[in-house]
Amino acid sequence: MSRGVAVVTGGTAGLGRATVRALAGRGWDVAVLARGTDGLDGVVEEIEAYRRRGLGIVTDVADREAVERAADQVERELGPIDLWVNDAMVGSFAEFVETDPEDFERATAVNYLGFVNGTRAALTRMIPRERGHVIQVGSALAHRGIPLQAAYCGAKHAVQGFTESVTTELIHRESPVRISTVDMPAMNTIQFNWVKSALPHHPQPMDVIFEPEVGASVIAHVAEHPRRRTWVGGPTAKTVIGNRFVAGFLDWYLAKTGYDGQQAPEKTEPMLPTNLYEPTPGDQGARGIFSDQAKTRSLEVWYILHRPLALSIAGAGAAAGIGALGIAARSVLSGRR
C-alpha cells in the first residue's frame, strides 16, 4: 500500500537522488522534477525497482509555469500530491565581486525562486484539500554565510525567511497543511563535480562531510513525522548555535579558513561540465568523490530517527541515577544513626 504521492525537485542527483530512494523504499510513489533526461530515466527505474510508481518530468524549477504544469501532470498520472520536497539547487564558487551577475541571478532563481515556485504549486493544491506536507531542504548555510558562496548562502537565508512567513500564514488559516525545514551539513554529492568554479583547485564541502544518505534518511523520517525544523548532524547544530553567539568570531575564522577549506588540491579528477544553465549529460547518481572522507552515520541523526527510544533510555538512566543517589543518601543517614 502506498504512503502517498511525493514530489522531489532536483531528485536525479546528490541528496535529491538519495531522498527519492529513501522515500520509495518507505512506500511512497515518487515524481521527480529535474532538467536532465538521463538522470530522470535512471531514477524512475530505481523507484520502480522498489515496486512503487515513478514519474520523471523535465522541469526547470526557476520557471514558475513549468513547475505548475509538472504539478498538474503529477496529479493526473499519480494522484493528489501528499508530499512536496524542494531540493533542486545549482551553484557557483567565486568571490561575489568576481561572480558574473548572470551566474548570481541564475543561482538565486533556482535556489530561492525554485523553492518559492515549488511551495506555491504544492500549497495551492494542498490547502483546499486540507492535507499535505512541504519539506524545504535547507542548510547550515541558511544560518551562517561563508566565503565563495554568496549566491547559495543568500538564497538559503531567503528560503528560511520565506518559509517562516508562509508558516505563520498557515497557522493563521488554521490549516492542517504542514511545512518543515531540514537543514543539512556538508555532504558528499555530485554538486562539487559540476558546480561552476573559479577556484584554482577542486571544490569540496567544508567541515565534516556526510554521505547524502544520512540527510535523506532524515528527510524521509520528517515526511512521516512532521516537525517545523530539524538540524541534521552535530556540525549543523554547531554552526547555527555558534552564529547566534559568536558571529563576529566566525566572520574572522571563516575569512582565514574558508578559502582553503573549500578546495581539495589532492583531487585531480577533471570537473564535469557545469549544470548552472544546462543539465550535465549522464546519470550521475547520489554520491560525489569524497567518500574517502564522508561519514555514513551520526549520533545526532540516530537520535532524530529514534527519539522515543532515546528519551526512554535517557529517562531510565535518570531514574537509575536518582535511585542510586537515594540509596547512597539512605546509607549515609543510616551510618550517622
Secondary structure, DSSP 8 states (H G I E B T S, - for coil): ---EEEEEETTTBHHHHHHHHHHHHTTEEEEEEES-HHHHHHHHHHHHHTT--EEEEE--TT-HHHHHHHHHHHHHHT-S--EEEE-----EES-GGGS-HHHHHHHHIIIIIHHHHHHHHHHHHHHHHT--EEEEEEEGGGTS--TT-HHHHHHHHHHHHHHHHHHHHHHHHT---EEEEEEE-EE-BTHHHHSEE--SSEE---SSEE-HHHHHHHHHHHHHS--SEEE-SHHHHHHHHHHHH-HHHHHHHHHHHTTGGGEETT---------SSS--SS--BSB-S-TTT-BS--HHHHHHHTHHHHHHHHHHHHHHHHHHHHHHHHHHHHHH-
